[in-house]
Amino acid sequence: MARLLIVLVGILLMGQVGMSADGLTTISSSHGPRETMDRLEAGAKAKGMTIFARIDHAAGAAEVALSLRPTAVLIFGAAKAGTALMQANQTTGIDLPLKALVWQDAEGKTWLSYNEPKWLAQRHALGPQAQDAAEAISAGLGAVARAAAE
């Protein structure tokens, strides 16, 4: 029994290491979850980005009689910007379009998280040919996220 417990703990710890938050940017929001998400969506649209989906994980949980604090994902992007990254390495397409998560912690604080585009460029070994595009996407996403959270 003790050996089984040690093996299970080891598996869990390995999973935690594999699930690190490298490249994840998280900022606090001065607004509630719904307003933060509305502001994020409006900001992305104002920058000419396409909104592909808005997924309300808390509503999904409620549909199966489970509770989840406010947690929602916005999927958005601009083909003109993202295509340059995929031209450098098509595997980048697994991380595009961009996604941002708005969530509320146990203390009621709202947060906005997203994968840092420069980290995505590193993850997919895009090289110098995609550096300018990754930096531009990073700057644009950061500006939209900060505006939504301020």
SENUDO-311073 format. One line per 2 residues: number of its first residue (from 0); their letters; for each residue x, y, z negated of C-alpha. Coordinates in nm, 3 decimals. Example, Ala and Ser with C-alpha at 12.3 -4.5 7.8 and 13.67 -1.06 7.14 Angstrom:
<nodes>
0 = AS = 1.230 -0.450 -0.780 | 1.367 -0.106 -0.714
</nodes>
This chain:
<nodes>
0 = MA = 0.000 0.000 0.000 | 0.279 0.243 -0.093
2 = RL = 0.460 0.162 0.231 | 0.147 0.236 0.434
4 = LI = 0.110 0.569 0.256 | 0.473 0.659 0.334
6 = VL = 0.421 0.572 0.702 | 0.102 0.782 0.720
8 = VG = 0.270 1.081 0.554 | 0.561 1.048 0.798
10 = IL = 0.325 1.046 1.095 | 0.146 1.354 0.964
12 = LM = 0.472 1.540 0.909 | 0.591 1.455 1.259
14 = GQ = 0.265 1.591 1.395 | 0.313 1.916 1.205
16 = VG = 0.658 1.963 1.349 | 0.525 1.897 1.702
18 = MS = 0.244 2.144 1.648 | 0.461 2.445 1.563
20 = AD = 0.336 2.793 1.642 | 0.637 2.893 1.851
22 = GL = 0.546 3.175 2.085 | 0.219 3.254 1.908
24 = TT = 0.161 3.620 1.834 | -0.094 3.696 1.561
26 = IS = -0.207 4.043 1.464 | -0.457 4.156 1.203
28 = SS = -0.771 4.335 1.311 | -0.939 4.631 1.148
30 = HG = -1.272 4.503 1.279 | -1.490 4.199 1.225
32 = PR = -1.461 3.897 1.454 | -1.744 3.987 1.694
34 = ET = -1.635 4.349 1.733 | -1.272 4.246 1.780
36 = MD = -1.373 4.001 2.054 | -1.601 4.257 2.220
38 = RL = -1.320 4.513 2.217 | -1.073 4.256 2.355
40 = EA = -1.308 4.163 2.639 | -1.380 4.528 2.723
42 = GA = -1.008 4.609 2.717 | -0.921 4.319 2.947
44 = KA = -1.195 4.423 3.191 | -1.076 4.785 3.181
46 = KG = -0.729 4.663 3.286 | -0.885 4.487 3.587
48 = MT = -0.863 4.136 3.446 | -1.118 3.867 3.520
50 = IF = -1.306 3.718 3.225 | -1.342 3.346 3.285
52 = AR = -1.503 3.235 2.960 | -1.582 3.329 2.604
54 = ID = -1.599 3.023 2.383 | -1.759 3.045 2.039
56 = HA = -1.615 2.753 1.843 | -1.820 2.841 1.533
58 = AG = -2.143 2.819 1.735 | -2.030 2.482 1.871
60 = AA = -1.966 2.358 1.520 | -2.310 2.479 1.409
62 = EV = -2.472 2.283 1.693 | -2.342 1.961 1.535
64 = AL = -2.431 2.070 1.180 | -2.072 2.161 1.083
66 = SL = -1.949 2.489 0.945 | -1.659 2.689 1.080
68 = RP = -1.562 3.046 1.002 | -1.588 3.278 1.303
70 = TA = -1.351 3.141 1.566 | -1.374 3.230 1.935
72 = VL = -1.152 3.216 2.243 | -1.148 3.452 2.538
74 = IF = -1.004 3.315 2.863 | -0.899 3.590 3.102
76 = GA = -0.634 3.696 3.349 | -0.534 3.850 3.678
78 = AK = -0.426 3.635 3.972 | -0.190 3.907 4.094
80 = AG = 0.012 3.882 3.772 | -0.018 3.512 3.688
82 = TA = 0.058 3.385 4.036 | 0.415 3.511 4.014
84 = LM = 0.471 3.287 3.712 | 0.318 2.986 3.886
86 = QA = 0.526 3.051 4.198 | 0.835 3.017 3.979
88 = NQ = 0.706 2.691 3.829 | 0.358 2.555 3.889
90 = TT = 0.345 2.388 3.546 | 0.284 2.739 3.409
92 = GI = -0.071 2.689 3.537 | -0.143 2.474 3.230
94 = DL = -0.106 2.790 3.019 | -0.290 3.023 3.256
96 = PL = -0.524 3.199 3.262 | -0.436 3.373 2.938
98 = KA = -0.624 3.290 2.620 | -0.676 3.489 2.303
100 = LV = -0.821 3.355 1.979 | -1.016 3.576 1.739
102 = WQ = -1.066 3.415 1.401 | -1.154 3.489 1.042
104 = DA = -0.955 3.351 0.749 | -1.091 3.227 0.416
106 = EG = -1.059 3.578 0.266 | -1.273 3.729 0.543
108 = KT = -0.980 3.893 0.729 | -1.002 3.896 1.109
110 = WL = -0.701 3.797 1.321 | -0.623 3.794 1.692
112 = SY = -0.375 3.535 1.825 | -0.233 3.469 2.171
114 = NE = 0.055 3.291 2.339 | 0.334 3.537 2.413
116 = PK = 0.383 3.545 2.796 | 0.762 3.578 2.759
118 = WL = 0.754 3.258 2.553 | 0.552 3.089 2.830
120 = AQ = 0.825 3.190 3.076 | 1.082 3.028 2.849
122 = RH = 0.864 2.719 2.792 | 0.838 2.660 3.166
124 = AL = 1.199 2.761 3.240 | 1.088 3.022 3.491
126 = GP = 1.425 3.187 3.525 | 1.514 3.542 3.621
128 = QA = 1.284 3.558 3.927 | 0.979 3.566 3.699
130 = QD = 1.128 3.781 3.422 | 0.975 4.110 3.538
132 = AA = 0.631 3.954 3.579 | 0.645 3.789 3.237
134 = EA = 0.750 4.116 3.074 | 0.474 4.310 3.249
136 = IS = 0.211 4.054 3.146 | 0.345 4.058 2.792
138 = AG = 0.329 4.437 2.771 | -0.024 4.448 2.914
140 = LG = -0.156 4.172 2.690 | 0.005 4.327 2.384
142 = AV = -0.152 4.666 2.460 | -0.498 4.515 2.510
144 = AR = -0.467 4.306 2.191 | -0.348 4.601 1.980
146 = AA = -0.627 4.824 2.113 | -0.884 4.558 2.028
148 = AE = -0.750 4.518 1.676 | -0.693 4.885 1.584
</nodes>
